[in-house]
Each structure stands twice: as C-alpha cells, then as structure tokens.
Amino acid sequence: MSFQNNCGKTKENNDISKHKLDSKEEKLNHIVENLTENLTDTTPSDAVESFFEHKSYKGETQRGYESSLGYFVDWCELSEIEYMSDIDTDDIRRYRKWRRETAPSKVERLSPSSINTQMKRLRVFIKHCEDMKFVSGGVHQIINTSIDNDDEVRDEWVGSDEAEAMLDYLSKYNYASAEHVACRILCYTGMRLGSMHSIDVTDIKLIKGKNAIHLEHRPEEGTTLKNGTDGERYVFITQTTHQILSDYIDENRHDVTDDYAREPLLTTQRGRCAKSTLRSYIYKCTQPCMIGQDCPLGRDPESCDAAGKNSKAHECPEASSSHPLRKGYITRLLKKNQSMDMISARCDVSSKMIEKHYDMRSPREEMIGRCSQVKDVMSDF
C-alpha cells in the first residue's frame, strides 16, 4: 500500500512539475501576446492624421513630414499592411530599402543623408504611434539601427524548396502543432496573416467533396479582412492540409473560445492567438537553425540570442515574416502557369499588384509561362 502511495505521490509531483513548466511557458507566451493585444486597429493614414493633430509643425518642417509620411502610407498600401499594429522591425528595414531604391522619382537612389532624414522623421512618427498604442512599444528603436546600418535588405520571398524543407521538418518533429498549422496554411493558401488570424474551427468546410476554409470579415467581433467584405471567399485546401488541421484540432488545440464566444482555430490557453503570436511562429519556423539546417551566418544556436526564441526570432537576419511566404506562394502559382484571375481571386490581390510586387519569376521563367499559354491557341507549337 505504501509503495502505491509513493507511486501516487511521485506521479502527482511529476504532474505538478509539468504544470509549473506549462505555466511558465504560457506566461512567456502571454507576455508576447500582450505586446499587441491592447493596441488599437488604426490605419496608417489615420495614424498620420493623429500625428499631425498632436504636432505643431510649420512651413518646411510640416511639408517635409507630410512628404515623408506620405511615402510611408503609400508603402503600407503596396505592402498590404492594414493596421499600424501589424508593423514590426522587419517591416521597418523593408521600408528603408524601398524608400531608398524604389520610391525615388528624381534620382536613381537616395543619398545616405537623404535616407537618414527620411528615417529620422519616420522614427518620430513611430514613437508617436507607440505612445498612442497604435504600434508595439520599442519598434521605433530599430530605426536607429536602420539609419546606421547600410546592409542590403533582401527582396525576400520563400521559394518552393525552402517552404517544403520547413514544412517537412515541422511534419516530422512538430506535427500538427500551432506552428505547423500556421506555416502550412500560409504556404499552401497564400492568404494574409490577418486572414489566418480570423479563422474559426467552424470555418473549415466541406463543399461538394472539396475541403475549404471560409474567410469572413467580422470587425464587430474582433477579426477583419484587409479588403473587408470584398475579401470574403472560400479557399480550397488539399486533403493533406485538411488532415493536419483536423489532427491539430483533435490533439493540440486549446479548447477555448474568444471574447465573442467564437471558437478560434489557432489558440492559446487564453483564447484566440494574437497576431503577434502568429508572427513569432513564422519568424521562428523560418530560421534555418530551427528546422535542422546550419546557420548561413555561421552562428552557434546555443549562444545566438535570436535562435528559437519567439520574442527575439524576428532579430535573426535569416528569418522571414509572413509576407515572403505569401509572395513565394503566388510566384509558385505563376510558375505553374495558373491564370492571373484565379490567383487574384484566391489570394485577394489585384492582377496589377501581382505583376508589380509578387511576381518573382526570372525573365526566362516568364517567357516559358507565355509560351505555355500560346500553345493553347496556336496548333503549330
């Protein structure tokens, strides 16, 4: 009897220890979520309007800020950034490169002094957004690094080989986890992170024998689509993707509801995953060292501050945000000669936007695609 009691106590102690570990991990996740969960959904243009309402600039200073922030609003639109709360440090670096190399109209490339001026103004603006709870605290600090660091920011997109290597690793070592589900959805549907954030368990549908995810704009219940009701649609998913989602729901999803009594697909113990949590999943899973590959920079994961840490994964130069996954998915569809109309409808993006910002094919690959289309109308090919 005493042996059984000791076994019972041992099991109880183990359970307590495991609970403590789980609680510690949940607390860490909660800290990460809190970075953005109290932020207000404010569009870039509304944030700029708020900025000028709180400032008393005049003359050249006013015109300088209007010009600089006008470029920033344009970039947010091109980058499909809906709210300021979506801005992270990777976006700041990406904007700097765009402003320096793509946006200039009178010169081929902004001079170091000009780009420094642009980024200093942006830093003042982002600090205001932090004070107003539009942006996570601390984002403005990275802009100092952006000013001093002239490293090239990659025109980043995640190709087929990279995406499959990541998903293969997750399938083998972290199957049907929240991270696996998030990466699988983004790599196989090309939807925006905000769209994924909106998905409920009941949005996984079977329509005429085809599995699909129903995306719905529900701003009154805390989830939105970038293009509002115009972005609502059914997105086909493969049987493998559906199986991964089903296994996650059955085995690993926290059985909770959100503040509106909805059942989110991606959850923590406290409810719907915050967008910041979803971003941290993507940054972490796109780190080469986190999917069994060597660090291209030669860093030791044991001593690297960014390796495997959700709160710092975005600091890894090799990690990617969700946008390069979307860009890579759309490029893969283009390489397979899928029609522009189909891609536009599936990914909720205009053909003009695809051609300008998402098509990462080489000139040779574009020619092959055109040749394939011509074959359909000319019999002598």
HELIX and SHEET records of a PDB file:
HELIX    1   1 SER A    2  GLU A   37  1                                  36    
HELIX    2   2 PRO A   44  HIS A   54  1                                  11    
HELIX    3   3 GLY A   59  LEU A   78  1                                  20    
HELIX    4   4 MET A   84  ASP A   86  5                                   3    
HELIX    5   5 THR A   89  LYS A   97  1                                   9    
HELIX    6   6 TRP A   98  THR A  102  3                                   5    
HELIX    7   7 PRO A  112  ASP A  131  1                                  20    
HELIX    8   8 VAL A  139  GLN A  141  5                                   3    
HELIX    9   9 ILE A  142  ASP A  148  1                                   7    
HELIX   10  10 SER A  160  TYR A  173  1                                  14    
HELIX   11  11 ALA A  178  THR A  189  1                                  12    
HELIX   12  12 LEU A  193  HIS A  197  1                                   5    
HELIX   13  13 VAL A  201  ASP A  203  5                                   3    
HELIX   14  14 PRO A  219  GLU A  221  5                                   3    
HELIX   15  15 GLY A  228  GLY A  231  5                                   4    
HELIX   16  16 GLN A  239  ASP A  247  1                                   9    
HELIX   17  17 TYR A  248  ASN A  252  3                                   5    
HELIX   18  18 LYS A  275  CYS A  285  1                                  11    
HELIX   19  19 PRO A  288  ILE A  291  5                                   4    
HELIX   20  20 ALA A  313  GLU A  315  5                                   3    
HELIX   21  21 SER A  322  LYS A  335  1                                  14    
HELIX   22  22 MET A  340  CYS A  347  1                                   8    
HELIX   23  23 SER A  351  MET A  353  1                                   3    
HELIX   24  24 ILE A  354  TYR A  358  3                                   5    
HELIX   25  25 PRO A  363  LYS A  375  1                                  13    
SHEET    1   A 3 ILE A 204  ILE A 207  0                                        
SHEET    2   A 3 LYS A 210  LEU A 215 -1                                        
SHEET    3   A 3 ARG A 233  PHE A 236 -1                                        
SHEET    1   B 2 THR A 267  THR A 268  0                                        
SHEET    2   B 2 GLY A 271  ARG A 272 -1                                        
END                                                                             
